[in-house]
Amino acid sequence: MAHKTSAVADEPIQVLFALQPKFDLLDFAGTLEVLEWARHDKNDENTKAFDCTIAASEPKVLSEQGVIIGAQITYKEAHERLDDFDVLVIVGSVDTDGIIKAQAEPLPVIEAFAELQRKDYTRERTLMSICTGSLFLAEAGILAGLSATTHPDYMTKFEILCSNAAQRDLQERTDVVEDARYVVNNLRFDLGDEDENPYIRRKSDAGRRPSAARKGSISFKGSNGRRESIARRAAMRLGGLRVITAGGISAGLDAALYLVSILVDEDAANEVARFMQHDWIKGIVVDGLDV
């Protein structure tokens, strides 16, 4: 694949799903379903917006629910091809303790993906976790100084992991958010002053009217109004890596719809939600411009 500075392009956005034994099936399948239905043009089935690849340690990986999923590539190949991917999705597991103790995948691929962004901040990349997948991000030190969430039943364990990682790495603590479907950090599009811009959303913006379009998405890519500060991105944590953590299981659907809205456009996300008969509940965007 040719080098890209952004996922905003006509070709499908490349997504890597990292699966581990005893992963949660809906964390994976729900997110995959959203991305597979997304189109750049809802009236043209040939404008598929995302191309998803599944990585695992073995050719077949068993979910906690007893369903076997076939991997398309091994983790070895995933590491070799990591620069091909615009989005890395980390799903939850009932065996987070065992994986963390063994420092097994997906921890190495998470760290490698974040390191890619640190070295090449001109590229737009997104790291998204579903449910307890955020515990792997915490262990990897990705969430230092960021805001994040996880499944409500794992909130205490999540806070402990975040705190331990901050002490270990001598980094800032994570702001753990308990009441959000998903939390987004490190947003990309600089479109104007905060007071003028309807696309800025913060935790306190519950009463702010939602935008009618997604500037910065593919629908806006031909406009001279789009501008992005590479210098500003370089100064951001993780080289401007967009980090999304979703809450428990079905919250992954909402986070995936958000991903469609910012990498394609909001109309595309709304069309997927309509087709899936899902009521999209918006999450929290921290100090950024995405909707």
Phi and psi in degrees as a GROMACS rama.xvg file:
@    title "Ramachandran Plot"
@    xaxis  label "Phi"
@    yaxis  label "Psi"
@TYPE xy
-66.6399  149.518  ALA-2
-63.9967  135.756  HIS-3
-124.027  147.43  LYS-4
-93.0378  -11.7118  THR-5
-157.009  157.271  SER-6
-78.7396  -7.11298  ALA-7
-77.2102  98.4852  VAL-8
-162.194  170.811  ALA-9
-74.9604  -29.0333  ASP-10
-75.1511  159.705  GLU-11
-58.9882  143.502  PRO-12
-75.4519  129.594  ILE-13
-86.3321  123.24  GLN-14
-120.609  132.972  VAL-15
-112.061  122.602  LEU-16
-96.7226  125.765  PHE-17
-103.4  113.099  ALA-18
-108.567  144.032  LEU-19
-127.488  158.757  GLN-20
-55.1522  143.184  PRO-21
65.8991  28.4963  LYS-22
-69.1217  158.05  PHE-23
-82.1116  127.598  ASP-24
-63.8455  -44.8538  LEU-25
-71.5955  -31.0476  LEU-26
-52.8936  -43.7261  ASP-27
-79.0428  -55.1587  PHE-28
-68.1207  -37.1475  ALA-29
-65.1484  -45.4134  GLY-30
-65.1393  -44.0208  THR-31
-59.6645  -42.1271  LEU-32
-59.1269  -45.897  GLU-33
-59.4913  -49.4805  VAL-34
-67.5596  -36.1209  LEU-35
-69.1863  -27.1038  GLU-36
-86.1526  -13.6519  TRP-37
-71.5138  137.78  ALA-38
-129.89  145.305  ARG-39
-63.2804  -36.7136  HIS-40
-128.143  111.627  ASP-41
-62.3031  -18.1055  LYS-42
-92.2953  1.49574  ASN-43
-131.715  106.42  ASP-44
-64.4148  -16.2214  GLU-45
-85.3716  3.09527  ASN-46
-105.275  48.4706  THR-47
-54.8448  129.864  LYS-48
-86.9088  -28.0914  ALA-49
-131.056  142.859  PHE-50
-118.898  112.674  ASP-51
-103.031  136.511  CYS-52
-123.787  138.209  THR-53
-107.57  126.625  ILE-54
-115.631  142.615  ALA-55
-155.55  167.697  ALA-56
-73.0472  -28.2383  SER-57
-123.281  163.641  GLU-58
-59.4331  -30.6945  PRO-59
-128.237  139.884  LYS-60
-129.378  135.123  VAL-61
-95.804  126.156  LEU-62
-79.3535  165.373  SER-63
-60.9262  -27.6124  GLU-64
-86.4248  2.14143  GLN-65
90.1411  7.34666  GLY-66
-93.9069  133.298  VAL-67
-96.251  129.854  ILE-68
-113.257  134.04  ILE-69
-84.8341  127.884  GLY-70
-80.566  145.835  ALA-71
-91.1806  -29.2353  GLN-72
-141.18  157.26  ILE-73
-82.4022  168.433  THR-74
-65.4775  -32.9462  TYR-75
-59.147  -46.879  LYS-76
-68.246  -34.7767  GLU-77
-60.6275  -41.6726  ALA-78
-65.2522  -39.8108  HIS-79
-66.7682  -32.0261  GLU-80
-104.631  11.9904  ARG-81
-58.2664  -32.6107  LEU-82
-69.8084  -11.6559  ASP-83
-74.8508  -18.7564  ASP-84
-100.296  138.46  PHE-85
-90.3135  -28.419  ASP-86
-134.744  135.39  VAL-87
-116.995  124.875  LEU-88
-110.908  126.938  VAL-89
-114.437  121.073  ILE-90
-100.352  166.663  VAL-91
-79.2577  169.614  GLY-92
-155.695  150.334  SER-93
-80.6423  -8.2034  VAL-94
-111.13  38.9118  ASP-95
-61.2288  -38.1208  THR-96
-61.0376  -46.272  ASP-97
-64.8731  -40.4917  GLY-98
-66.8698  -42.7973  ILE-99
-66.4653  -41.6575  ILE-100
-61.2954  -39.1428  LYS-101
-84.4905  -8.46849  ALA-102
52.7004  41.5753  GLN-103
-89.6234  173.923  ALA-104
-60.9547  140.533  GLU-105
-96.0824  13.186  PRO-106
-58.6262  -48.3489  LEU-107
-62.0858  -37.4521  PRO-108
-71.8099  -31.6766  VAL-109
-62.4652  -48.9732  ILE-110
-63.5112  -40.0013  GLU-111
-67.1075  -38.6793  ALA-112
-66.2085  -42.358  PHE-113
-65.025  -37.2903  ALA-114
-66.9915  -34.2724  GLU-115
-57.1779  -43.6465  LEU-116
-68.9078  -37.4124  GLN-117
-60.7695  -37.5977  ARG-118
-82.3044  -27.2699  LYS-119
-132.852  77.7802  ASP-120
-78.411  -2.13923  TYR-121
-76.9314  -13.6669  THR-122
-95.5145  141.641  ARG-123
-92.0095  116.716  GLU-124
-129.844  154.021  ARG-125
-132.713  132.781  THR-126
-113.388  120.41  LEU-127
-126.464  132.994  MET-128
-115.212  149.767  SER-129
-117.999  133.453  ILE-130
55.2103  -128.14  CYS-131
-75.3264  1.60552  THR-132
-58.6114  -25.987  GLY-133
-65.765  -23.0061  SER-134
-64.4126  -33.4233  LEU-135
-68.5027  -38.9019  PHE-136
-63.6141  -40.3294  LEU-137
-62.7316  -47.1481  ALA-138
-61.4577  -35.8524  GLU-139
-77.0936  -4.2759  ALA-140
79.4756  11.7639  GLY-141
-69.9305  -29.2057  ILE-142
-92.6718  6.7748  LEU-143
-59.2705  124.434  ALA-144
77.6462  1.61189  GLY-145
-105.399  174.778  LEU-146
-104.787  146.664  SER-147
-160.054  163.934  ALA-148
-140.609  176.51  THR-149
-159.715  -172.669  THR-150
-61.7818  135.094  HIS-151
-54.4578  -34.1851  PRO-152
-72.2086  -13.4261  ASP-153
-112.638  15.3969  TYR-154
-63.6157  -42.7013  MET-155
-64.4877  -46.0501  THR-156
-60.2206  -39.9825  LYS-157
-62.2522  -45.7152  PHE-158
-61.2748  -40.0675  GLU-159
-65.176  -44.8905  ILE-160
-61.811  -43.5148  LEU-161
-62.5767  -43.4645  CYS-162
-65.3609  -43.7142  SER-163
-63.9358  -39.9941  ASN-164
-65.797  -39.0234  ALA-165
-63.7991  -41.5304  ALA-166
-68.5655  -41.8378  GLN-167
-62.5276  -44.1198  ARG-168
-95.2301  1.36917  ASP-169
54.4978  48.1979  LEU-170
-118.135  172.055  GLN-171
-68.3098  155.727  GLU-172
-75.5945  161.461  ARG-173
-90.9031  137.567  THR-174
-84.9229  102.355  ASP-175
-83.8175  122.728  VAL-176
-104.857  123.478  VAL-177
-95.6033  -15.9053  GLU-178
-122.898  41.9463  ASP-179
-130.723  144.058  ALA-180
-68.914  -37.6668  ARG-181
-157.237  158.315  TYR-182
-129.498  134.292  VAL-183
-119.394  135.807  VAL-184
-125.069  158.71  ASN-185
60.7709  72.0837  ASN-186
-93.0181  163.63  LEU-187
-110.753  -28.2699  ARG-188
-103.36  121.129  PHE-189
-100.187  103.1  ASP-190
-112.721  4.54717  LEU-191
144.844  -174.398  GLY-192
-69.7488  147.993  ASP-193
-58.1348  -42.2358  GLU-194
-68.9132  -22.8684  ASP-195
-95.6473  -16.1858  GLU-196
-100.272  114.74  ASN-197
-73.8371  -4.54274  PRO-198
-91.7263  -4.23989  TYR-199
-85.7325  131.342  ILE-200
-135.037  134.494  ARG-201
-127.065  177.495  ARG-202
-59.2352  -32.766  LYS-203
-86.7408  7.49545  SER-204
-95.6721  30.608  ASP-205
-58.9715  -29.3236  ALA-206
-92.9936  -1.47554  GLY-207
-72.6136  136.396  ARG-208
-66.9887  140.352  ARG-209
-71.981  153.337  PRO-210
-75.5611  159.772  SER-211
-96.0859  -7.97287  ALA-212
-154.318  164.512  ALA-213
-111.199  94.7247  ARG-214
-70.1961  145.381  LYS-215
95.1485  -13.941  GLY-216
-84.9602  -177.668  SER-217
-60.6798  -30.3249  ILE-218
-67.3036  -15.9429  SER-219
-110.507  2.74919  PHE-220
-66.0497  -22.4411  LYS-221
-90.6984  0.786853  GLY-222
-91.1302  144.257  SER-223
-72.6158  -8.91848  ASN-224
-75.3932  -14.4987  GLY-225
-83.8335  127.077  ARG-226
-142.827  143.655  ARG-227
-137.136  133.122  GLU-228
-91.4842  108.064  SER-229
-66.9172  -36.8185  ILE-230
-63.2787  -41.0738  ALA-231
-64.3315  -40.3532  ARG-232
-64.261  -40.6704  ARG-233
-60.3186  -30.8322  ALA-234
-83.0481  -10.317  ALA-235
-76.7102  159.346  MET-236
-59.7619  142.528  ARG-237
59.3494  24.914  LEU-238
67.4711  23.0707  GLY-239
85.8325  14.1867  GLY-240
-58.0205  124.588  LEU-241
-74.7549  123.794  ARG-242
-116.8  121.566  VAL-243
-120.413  125.003  ILE-244
-117.551  129.081  THR-245
-105.202  155.134  ALA-246
-75.5851  -149.527  GLY-247
-72.2175  125.477  GLY-248
44.311  -85.123  ILE-249
-66.6212  -20.3408  SER-250
-62.1758  -21.7101  ALA-251
-63.0204  -30.3857  GLY-252
-62.9836  -43.9402  LEU-253
-65.3573  -42.1521  ASP-254
-65.2483  -38.3703  ALA-255
-67.0147  -38.538  ALA-256
-64.2792  -39.1644  LEU-257
-60.0726  -42.9344  TYR-258
-59.7705  -42.3646  LEU-259
-61.2975  -41.6032  VAL-260
-64.3704  -32.0827  SER-261
-96.8832  -20.0204  ILE-262
-100.443  -18.7795  LEU-263
-116.908  -90.4091  VAL-264
-167.957  170.022  ASP-265
-69.8463  -31.3532  GLU-266
-60.8611  -40.7905  ASP-267
-63.2266  -42.1936  ALA-268
-64.6256  -42.8643  ALA-269
-64.8011  -35.3043  ASN-270
-67.0884  -40.8537  GLU-271
-64.4146  -44.0024  VAL-272
-61.0849  -40.6499  ALA-273
-63.0191  -47.1432  ARG-274
-62.2649  -39.5766  PHE-275
-82.7209  -2.54108  MET-276
52.8736  48.0216  GLN-277
-116.827  133.356  HIS-278
-85.8546  102.812  ASP-279
-69.5241  115.751  TRP-280
-99.9787  120.636  ILE-281
-74.8549  150.417  LYS-282
-103.628  -151.346  GLY-283
-112.913  132.258  ILE-284
-109.696  123.138  VAL-285
-96.7354  115.31  VAL-286
49.3854  49.4906  ASP-287
-148.904  -175.44  GLY-288
-111.475  -10.8533  LEU-289
-66.5363  155.659  ASP-290
